[in-house]
Amino acid sequence: MDPEKRRALSEFYREEFLRYLEHLQANGILGSGDRTAAEGVCRKFLSDLDHVCWRDHFPAVAETLLQNFDTLTRLSAVDPRRRH
């Protein structure tokens, strides 16, 4: 995949992961202690995302993660336009 497509893919997943984290926080699924830990993990993941996107298996891994988040949050049922 060319670099521009990788950057677009990275940005798409960055926005999706942030959307799920915001949903978890807004619905009280993450408590204050959990939120701090989740935000730390999310910051680390997002800072490494551009590098991770260059791995051949990244799209499959990211899709699995998003599906797991969706199973937890049911966010795609709330916003059917954004199904994965």
Number of C-alpha atoms within 10 A of each C-alpha: 7 7 10 9 10 18 16 13 17 23 16 11 19 17 12 15 19 15 13 18 19 15 16 19 16 10 10 11 14 17 13 11 8 12 17 12 13 17 14 12 12 16 13 11 14 19 12 12 19 17 13 17 21 16 11 10 10 16 17 10 13 18 13 13 13 18 16 12 18 16 12 12 17 14 17 15 12 10 9 9 8 10 12 10
